[in-house]
Amino acid sequence: MEFDHNKVRRVVEEDRLSSLPDEVIHKILSCFGMKFAVQTCLLSSRWKLLWTSMPCLNFSSWQFGTLCNFAKFVTHILSHHNHPALVSSINLNFLGGAANHLLLKKIAKYAFSHNVQQLNVVTWPVSNLVNYPPCLLSSQSLKHFTFSCHVTPTRIILETPLDFPALTTLHLSGIELCGDLFSKCVSLKDLTVEQFVVEDDLEVFDIIAPRLCNLRLIYGSGFKLINVIAPQLENLTITDCSINYLKAPPGLSSLCYTGYPLMRLCKVGFHSLNKATIGLFNYHSIIRYKVGDARKIINMLLKLHSVRYLTLNADIIECLSSFPDLLSHYLSPFSNLICLTIDYKDAYKVKMYTEVINFLLENSPSATFIMKLPKGC
């Protein structure tokens, strides 16, 4: 009697998959969209109804020919989920517009009424400015929320404060900020806002969050002054934002700033600073540095006098070195410096400017000096 080894191997593999716990199969299926998950479950009697108990629901309109079919599918999934109380997260990636607001309301109502902990909404609007239903911006139980717009120059307009008292993590992208948005998020600890603008009439933007620990502002424009009212803030990252002036809380431990031109810092707010990373964008190939640029760098460094670990990129060093006489008018502000790092990784050439290094290390002669060189050097 001859054995079909391939058939035996297939049976063994099928048995192994069938013997997996439901939790493991759920995790595998959650890596794909719900349409694929449902289709996969139909291939096995053991898996047939597993999609009805999945804790993570991923919906994408791009897997459907029409928005109508997508809406029907989402409605079917939500209405046939056997354990709605166990749904922990919902991910929605869809083509936006007025026609889909009803679907968005339905998903928000389902998520918030069943105490879903995480909601991620990625939208591709069909108009330039979009106002989304207020019901999406209020929940008593949601802990993690991502709301993104991915078509430039389209942006989502947020006009009313977000009402998420239990929210701890918030990520917003492609939005227009209008006034106070975060003060009702009393549990918020981690906030990221990127690809954003502030409404034209708003010169000062307040970020009010009593428990905020980590704040990241990335690619923002449209305001002159940012006022961070967050007494527990520890880590602040600002990347390429057109901010003229920053007021930061006094307990800030880490500052990471990259941009051009550099912003001005408030005189208070940096007395507990442990780590700072400051960089200019690599514009020197098309923009010649001016003495005003060097003065802004020096003024920023003077405000960071308490820092213990300081990292500067090559453009900062090159800009300062372009005006060596300017440095002679200032005393080095760093008396607590433990380590100075110059990051040359993105530089075209590695240059050592003795005057600048001496200025930085003058009052901390025992500090460690590190140079990060480009690959191949």
Salt bridges, closest charged atoms under 4 A:
ASP22 OD1 - ARG46 NH2 2.89
GLU176 OE1 - ARG155 NE 2.63
ASP190 OD1 - ARG216 NH2 2.20
GLU194 OE2 - HIS171 NE2 2.58
GLU203 OE2 - LYS224 NZ 3.61
ASP315 OD1 - HIS284 ND1 2.58
